[in-house]
């Protein structure tokens, strides 16, 4: 059910935004819009099917332990 709603929502967004970008020949904006839409759809879909994402704070703590990055952050 939720997957159908997700697909419907993204189809509506794309159908609403894409024609104006194409008619104004804004190809770069269309590429950026498409890339962000694909990323957003993918992440939302993965959350809907309960895929566990890595904790971003643990990654930040690992990066802090690298000497070059630690001295840059000081």
C-alpha positions, -999 to 999 in steps of 0.1 A, spaced: 0 0 0 27 25 10 49 16 -19 20 24 -43 15 57 -26 52 64 -29 53 57 -66 21 78 -71 36 107 -52 68 107 -72 50 103 -105 28 133 -97 59 153 -88 77 144 -119 47 150 -142 42 184 -126 79 196 -127 93 180 -158 72 197 -186 81 232 -175 118 224 -174 117 208 -209 97 236 -224 121 262 -211 150 240 -223 166 239 -188 185 207 -194 210 211 -165 182 218 -140 163 187 -154 194 166 -148 198 178 -113 161 174 -106 162 139 -120 192 130 -99 177 143 -67 144 126 -74 161 93 -80 181 96 -48 150 106 -28 129 78 -43 155 52 -36 161 62 0 124 64 7 118 31 -9 146 15 11 131 29 43 97 15 34 110 -20 30 129 -16 64 165 -16 52 188 -6 80 210 24 73 244 28 89 246 53 117 261 85 105 274 94 139 295 63 141 311 73 108 318 108 121 335 94 152 357 72 130 367 102 109 375 122 140 401 96 149 421 102 117 449 126 126 447 149 95 410 153 99 412 158 137 438 186 133 416 202 106 385 202 129 404 219 157 
